[in-house]
Amino acid sequence: MKRRIGILTSGGDCPGLNAAIRGVARAAYEMFDAEIIGISDGYRGLIEGEWQEMKRSQFSGILTLGGTILGTARTPFRNMRVIEEDNVDKVKAMKQNYEKMKLDCLVTLGGNGTHKTANLLSQEGLNVIGLPKTIDNDIYGTDFTFGFHTAVDIATDVIDRIHTTAASHGRCMVIEIMGNKAGWLTLYSGIAGGADVVVLPEIPYDIKKIAKAVEERANSKKAFSILAVAEGAMTKEEAKMKRKEREALRKEQGFVNISTRMAKELSEMVGVEARAVIPGHIQRGGSPSAYDRVLSTQFGVHAAELIRDEKYGYSVALVGNSVTHNKLSDIAGVPKLVPAEHQMVKLARNMGITFGD
């Protein structure tokens, strides 16, 4: 049995991509006669026909390597069926290049947008398998995505380091954690880092309640406060607005980042010295953690098993302690957000962590 497998990584990079690529390749080479085609820069490479036949040696030594050896790019799903100024029919081009590469299947590593396009191609008749990666952990149907735990480790380390300077100077530190729509990363790292306040996009906040929590800490002789705030956090008033309206309001107020605005408001309302800290893309860079190396490898091997069994149109997933798979049509475009009553939210509240609601 011979299989010619195309692999691409799409969307934002994260730790574990190379480990997953390696898992697919090594398992495929071991289980059947495989040829691996590396597609450059995600769906853009599939559209433009940029690819190479990979050698076994190219998958050696990449388990611990961050980023992606294939390169990645963002190609928004909303534009996939839109013919733009270049007059390229993207879906038609992807199907044609799939045929030109003589692929038996396509493995796509990516987040929500990547999975939506993978489902689109599956519906167009291509053999597709998805692997769920994102530091946001917001892909439906899987308990965890690879990249998430490494980002939690990094964000927690940031909070730990801010703790020492906050305690030394008696400051209120507002740490902005990545996560525009989903607050999983902020929730987990906030709990792991001992944050006093955790603010998530799913739980709109009232700045007065956050100010009260900070003031109570100050009055109880606790000289500093740590706030873990998701980049997509919003006030209860902003939650009623459309995205463009929120962006216009913040631009009018002179703030780009939620953490900067919150720090200024707390300084004025409570009289504390408040600072904003934005670790940014540090959170998704560098080598994957041991957990993510194992998870990425498990996902990659399971994808190869699906290829062996000619089971296409699925996305690999972790459910409980088992690696399994879901239909792309069932999970593509379905967001996995933090429920207000999630057990981790309840845990945090029972420890006295304030969500600002």
MARMIRO-320931 format. One record per residue (C-alpha): residue number from 1; x, y, z. Coordinates in pm, 1 decimal. Each point is the difference from the previous one (the first is absolute). Layout:
N
REC torro       c1       c2       c3
REC   NUM        X        Y        Z
...
***
This chain:
357
REC torro       c1       c2       c3
REC     1      0.0      0.0      0.0
REC     2    141.6    337.0   -103.1
REC     3   -124.1    335.1    125.4
REC     4    105.3    343.6   -120.8
REC     5    -70.1    241.8    286.1
REC     6     -6.2    378.1    -16.3
REC     7     62.0    190.1    325.4
REC     8    -51.2    369.9     70.3
REC     9     -0.2    224.2    306.9
REC    10   -236.9    294.7     -9.1
REC    11    -80.3    300.4    219.6
REC    12    210.0    116.0    294.3
REC    13    301.6   -207.5     96.7
REC    14     21.8   -176.8    334.0
REC    15    222.3   -251.3    178.1
REC    16    -58.3   -359.0   -107.0
REC    17    -56.5     46.4   -372.4
REC    18    327.9   -163.7    -93.1
REC    19    -54.2   -279.1    252.6
REC    20   -338.5    -72.8   -160.7
REC    21    146.2      8.5   -352.0
REC    22    268.5   -242.6    117.5
REC    23   -263.5   -225.2    158.3
REC    24   -196.2    -24.4   -325.4
REC    25    310.3    -65.9   -208.9
REC    26    170.7   -254.0    224.0
REC    27   -315.4   -200.6     58.5
REC    28    -86.5      7.8   -371.1
REC    29    347.6   -118.4    -99.4
REC    30    -24.2   -277.1    256.9
REC    31   -350.2   -124.8    -79.3
REC    32    -14.3     22.2   -379.4
REC    33    179.2    118.0   -313.7
REC    34    -24.1    377.7     36.6
REC    35    107.2    307.6   -192.6
REC    36    -28.8    331.1    184.7
REC    37    -60.4    325.1   -186.6
REC    38     72.0    314.7    200.5
REC    39   -221.8    291.7   -101.4
REC    40    146.8    343.6     72.6
REC    41   -174.4    271.0    202.4
REC    42   -332.9   -167.2     61.6
REC    43   -292.6     31.7   -238.2
REC    44    182.4    274.1   -189.1
REC    45    251.2   -259.5   -113.1
REC    46   -282.4   -236.5    -97.1
REC    47   -163.9    277.9   -201.4
REC    48    322.1    110.6   -169.9
REC    49    150.7   -345.0    -42.2
REC    50    304.8     40.3    220.6
REC    51    109.1   -343.4    123.2
REC    52    289.8   -240.9     25.4
REC    53     48.2   -372.4     29.1
REC    54    137.1    -56.1    349.6
REC    55    282.8   -233.0     94.2
REC    56      0.4   -214.2    313.0
REC    57    299.7    194.8    129.5
REC    58   -207.1    321.6      6.8
REC    59   -210.9   -141.5    283.4
REC    60    302.2    -74.1    216.7
REC    61     85.8    231.2    290.0
REC    62   -321.8    203.4    -13.9
REC    63   -180.7   -143.4    304.2
REC    64    122.7    280.2    225.5
REC    65     -2.8    273.6   -263.7
REC    66   -250.5    283.0     33.0
REC    67   -182.1    158.9   -292.8
REC    68    -52.7   -201.8   -318.0
REC    69    249.7   -127.0   -256.9
REC    70   -267.7     40.0   -268.6
REC    71    -73.4    365.9     67.8
REC    72   -346.7    133.5     69.0
REC    73   -231.4    282.5   -101.5
REC    74   -347.8    122.8     75.2
REC    75   -245.6    -54.9   -285.1
REC    76   -340.8     97.8    144.7
REC    77   -280.0   -247.9    -57.7
REC    78   -243.7    281.4    -74.6
REC    79    200.6     80.1   -315.9
REC    80     35.6   -355.2   -129.7
REC    81   -291.4     26.0   -241.8
REC    82     61.5    367.3    -75.7
REC    83    176.0     74.3   -329.5
REC    84    215.1    303.9     67.6
REC    85    207.4    232.9   -219.0
REC    86    233.9   -282.1   -105.8
REC    87   -300.7   -179.5   -156.6
REC    88     98.8   -328.3    167.5
REC    89   -272.7   -247.9     85.4
REC    90    164.3   -125.0    320.4
REC    91   -208.0   -313.8     45.7
REC    92     46.7   -101.8   -363.4
REC    93    375.0     67.4     24.9
REC    94     34.2   -210.1    316.7
REC    95   -183.2   -290.9   -161.2
REC    96    212.1     24.7   -313.6
REC    97    326.0      8.3    195.9
REC    98   -115.2   -294.7    210.9
REC    99    -33.7   -192.3   -325.9
REC   100    330.8    132.0   -138.6
REC   101    179.5   -122.4    311.5
REC   102   -174.2   -336.4    -47.5
REC   103   -103.0     -4.0    364.2
REC   104   -190.4   -280.5    162.0
REC   105    -80.9    227.1    293.6
REC   106     70.5    337.4    156.4
REC   107     88.1     50.1    367.9
REC   108    -69.0    350.5    130.5
REC   109    140.8    125.3    330.2
REC   110   -177.8    304.3    130.9
REC   111   -267.9    170.5    203.4
REC   112   -362.8     90.7    -62.7
REC   113     46.9    172.9   -334.8
REC   114    222.2   -280.6   -122.4
REC   115   -261.6   -257.4     96.4
REC   116   -275.8    190.2   -179.0
REC   117    201.6     -0.1   -320.9
REC   118     90.4   -366.8     55.0
REC   119   -371.0    -79.5     24.1
REC   120    -67.8    202.1   -313.3
REC   121    260.3   -202.4   -192.7
REC   122   -140.6   -321.3    143.5
REC   123   -344.1     96.2   -125.7
REC   124    157.1     73.4   -338.4
REC   125    109.6   -362.1    -19.0
REC   126    359.5      8.8    125.3
REC   127    132.3   -244.5    260.4
REC   128     80.9    219.6    299.8
REC   129    106.0    -56.5    361.4
REC   130     29.8    284.1    252.2
REC   131    233.8     31.1    297.8
REC   132   -113.0    252.5    265.7
REC   133    267.8    249.4     98.3
REC   134    -41.6    332.5    177.7
REC   135    114.9    157.4    323.3
REC   136   -361.3    116.4     50.5
REC   137   -131.1   -358.2     47.7
REC   138   -322.7    107.2   -169.3
REC   139    -61.0   -285.0   -247.0
REC   140   -322.2   -185.4     66.7
REC   141      5.6   -374.3     65.1
REC   142    346.5    -28.9    153.1
REC   143     86.5     48.4    366.1
REC   144    332.8    155.7    -92.5
REC   145    176.2    125.6   -309.3
REC   146    375.4    -31.7    -34.9
REC   147    178.2    325.4     74.0
REC   148   -235.7     88.8    284.0
REC   149    193.0   -154.7    288.8
REC   150    327.8    155.0   -111.7
REC   151   -167.5    341.0    -15.6
REC   152   -143.9    -57.2    348.1
REC   153    350.9    -74.7    126.7
REC   154    137.7    316.6   -160.8
REC   155   -284.4    224.4    117.6
REC   156     27.9   -144.7    349.9
REC   157    372.3     69.9      1.5
REC   158    -74.6    361.0    -97.8
REC   159   -247.9     32.1    287.9
REC   160    251.7   -157.8    240.2
REC   161    266.6    249.6    -99.2
REC   162   -240.5    293.0     22.9
REC   163    -98.0   -118.4    347.6
REC   164    348.7     69.3    135.4
REC   165     25.6    352.5   -138.2
REC   166   -360.7     77.5     98.7
REC   167     69.4   -108.9    356.4
REC   168    327.1    193.5     13.4
REC   169   -156.0    326.3   -115.4
REC   170   -352.6    -40.1    134.0
REC   171   -156.5     32.9   -342.3
REC   172   -316.8   -113.9   -171.0
REC   173    110.6   -185.9   -312.7
REC   174   -239.8    -58.7   -289.3
REC   175    137.1   -283.9   -215.2
REC   176   -157.3    -33.6   -343.9
REC   177    -21.9   -362.6   -109.6
REC   178    -68.8   -109.0   -359.1
REC   179   -355.3   -105.6    -79.4
REC   180   -230.8    218.5   -205.9
REC   181   -321.2   -202.7     20.7
REC   182     84.8   -285.2    236.3
REC   183    139.4     37.9    350.9
REC   184    140.2   -348.9     61.7
REC   185    361.8    116.1      1.3
REC   186    -72.9    285.2    240.0
REC   187   -209.5   -223.4    226.8
REC   188    259.5   -276.6     31.6
REC   189    306.2    224.9     28.0
REC   190   -182.6    235.1    236.4
REC   191    -76.2   -286.0    236.9
REC   192    348.3   -151.2    -38.0
REC   193    166.9    336.2     54.5
REC   194   -204.9     97.4    304.9
REC   195   -176.0    298.7   -157.7
REC   196   -240.2    192.0    223.6
REC   197   -223.3    105.7   -289.9
REC   198    -67.4   -192.8   -322.3
REC   199   -188.0    171.9   -281.4
REC   200   -130.4   -203.7   -294.3
REC   201   -171.3     93.3   -329.3
REC   202   -288.8   -233.3     90.6
REC   203    -70.8    177.5    330.6
REC   204    -41.1    376.2    -61.0
REC   205    127.5    206.5    290.2
REC   206    -94.8    304.2    203.3
REC   207    311.2    209.3     70.3
REC   208   -153.5    114.9    330.6
REC   209     -6.4   -359.6    126.5
REC   210    361.8    -53.3   -102.1
REC   211     95.2    327.0    168.5
REC   212   -179.7   -112.9    315.5
REC   213    197.5   -327.1      3.8
REC   214    329.8    187.0    -40.1
REC   215    -98.2    251.9    269.3
REC   216    -96.0   -276.9    243.8
REC   217    340.4   -161.2    -46.6
REC   218    168.4    332.9     65.0
REC   219   -209.3     56.6    314.1
REC   220     85.2   -348.1    129.4
REC   221    373.3     83.9     -1.7
REC   222     65.2   -187.9   -326.5
REC   223    223.8    243.1   -176.4
REC   224    -44.2   -130.7   -353.7
REC   225   -255.0   -153.7   -235.5
REC   226     41.4   -221.8   -307.1
REC   227   -257.3     17.5   -277.1
REC   228      1.4   -252.6   -288.2
REC   229   -205.1    157.0   -278.0
REC   230    -78.7   -156.3   -338.1
REC   231     69.8    226.6   -296.3
REC   232   -362.8    -41.1   -109.4
REC   233   -150.2     95.5    336.3
REC   234   -278.1    257.1    -10.7
REC   235   -222.6    193.8    234.7
REC   236   -367.2    -85.2     37.9
REC   237    -81.5    308.7   -207.4
REC   238    244.7    -98.3   -275.0
REC   239   -145.0   -352.3    -10.7
REC   240   -322.8    150.1   -134.1
REC   241    187.8    166.1   -286.6
REC   242    118.0   -134.8   -332.0
REC   243    373.8    -51.2    -41.1
REC   244     47.2    308.2   -217.7
REC   245   -188.9    210.7    253.0
REC   246    227.3   -123.1    281.9
REC   247    309.2     73.3   -206.0
REC   248   -127.2    349.5    -83.5
REC   249    -74.6     69.6    367.3
REC   250    347.4   -105.8    113.4
REC   251    163.4    199.0   -277.0
REC   252   -198.7    302.7    112.1
REC   253    113.9    -61.7    357.7
REC   254    360.5    -22.7   -119.4
REC   255     57.8   -366.1     93.0
REC   256    102.1   -290.0   -221.1
REC   257     56.7   -258.0    272.7
REC   258   -250.0   -101.8    266.4
REC   259    276.3    -29.1    261.7
REC   260    119.6    357.1    -49.9
REC   261   -349.7    138.4     42.8
REC   262    -68.5   -214.0    306.3
REC   263    326.6    102.4    166.8
REC   264    -80.0    368.9    -50.6
REC   265   -355.4    -40.3    130.8
REC   266    116.0   -183.9    312.0
REC   267    266.0    260.8     70.2
REC   268   -264.1    272.4    -11.9
REC   269   -273.1   -189.0    186.8
REC   270    203.4   -165.0    276.1
REC   271    308.8    216.8     17.6
REC   272    237.6   -294.0    -43.8
REC   273    304.2     -7.4   -222.7
REC   274   -123.1   -219.0   -285.6
REC   275    204.2   -120.0   -296.2
REC   276    -90.3   -194.9   -314.5
REC   277    214.0   -291.8   -115.7
REC   278    -44.6   -145.7   -349.9
REC   279    210.5   -312.2    -66.9
REC   280   -161.7    -37.4   -343.2
REC   281    141.9   -248.6   -248.7
REC   282    247.8   -134.0    255.6
REC   283   -290.9   -217.9    110.1
REC   284     -3.5   -200.9   -322.7
REC   285    370.0    -16.0    -74.2
REC   286    280.6   -237.7     83.3
REC   287     27.3   -370.9     61.7
REC   288   -311.3   -204.2     90.6
REC   289    -36.5   -133.5    352.2
REC   290     31.7   -371.6     68.4
REC   291   -380.4    -24.0     17.6
REC   292    -42.2    159.3   -342.1
REC   293    275.2   -212.0   -153.2
REC   294   -187.6   -310.5    109.1
REC   295   -343.3    133.1   -100.5
REC   296    124.3    119.2   -340.9
REC   297    158.8   -337.7    -61.2
REC   298   -319.6   -181.2    103.7
REC   299   -205.2    217.0   -236.2
REC   300    245.0    -50.4   -286.9
REC   301      7.7   -376.8     41.9
REC   302   -379.9    -18.5     18.7
REC   303    -22.8    200.9   -323.7
REC   304    230.3   -255.3   -166.5
REC   305   -222.8   -278.7    130.4
REC   306   -303.7    167.6   -156.8
REC   307    189.7     25.0   -329.7
REC   308     91.7   -368.4     22.1
REC   309   -365.9    -86.8     55.8
REC   310   -113.9    243.4   -273.5
REC   311   -219.6    191.1    247.1
REC   312    -21.0    357.2   -121.0
REC   313   -202.8    306.0     89.5
REC   314    101.9    -10.7    367.2
REC   315    187.0    212.8    251.2
REC   316    212.9   -169.0    265.3
REC   317    -97.6     66.7    361.9
REC   318     78.1    -75.1    362.5
REC   319   -305.7   -105.2    200.4
REC   320     71.1   -104.7    355.9
REC   321    316.0   -208.2    -16.1
REC   322    -61.9   -126.2   -352.7
REC   323    111.1    133.9   -336.7
REC   324   -292.9    -27.1   -239.2
REC   325   -154.4    197.1   -287.4
REC   326   -305.0    207.4    -87.6
REC   327   -166.6     68.7   -332.9
REC   328    125.7    327.9   -145.1
REC   329   -359.3     89.2    -82.0
REC   330    -93.9    -32.0    368.8
REC   331    273.2    221.9    144.4
REC   332    100.3    250.2   -269.6
REC   333   -112.8    350.6     89.5
REC   334   -130.9   -102.2    343.2
REC   335    178.0    209.7    264.7
REC   336    102.1   -150.1    332.5
REC   337    -25.4    283.9    248.8
REC   338     29.4      0.2    379.2
REC   339   -346.9    -61.1    150.0
REC   340    -81.9    234.3    288.4
REC   341    -70.9   -305.5    215.9
REC   342    307.5   -199.5   -104.8
REC   343    159.8   -196.4    282.0
REC   344    323.2    200.4    -29.8
REC   345   -194.6    325.4     35.0
REC   346   -177.5   -137.6    307.4
REC   347    332.9   -116.2    140.8
REC   348    145.5    346.1    -45.0
REC   349   -298.9    171.6    161.0
REC   350     17.2   -238.3    295.8
REC   351    362.2    106.1     49.0
REC   352   -100.0    364.6     10.1
REC   353    106.5     94.0   -353.6
REC   354   -207.7    286.7   -137.1
REC   355   -132.6     -3.9   -359.4
REC   356   -135.0    352.9     14.3
REC   357   -358.5    -94.6    -69.5
***
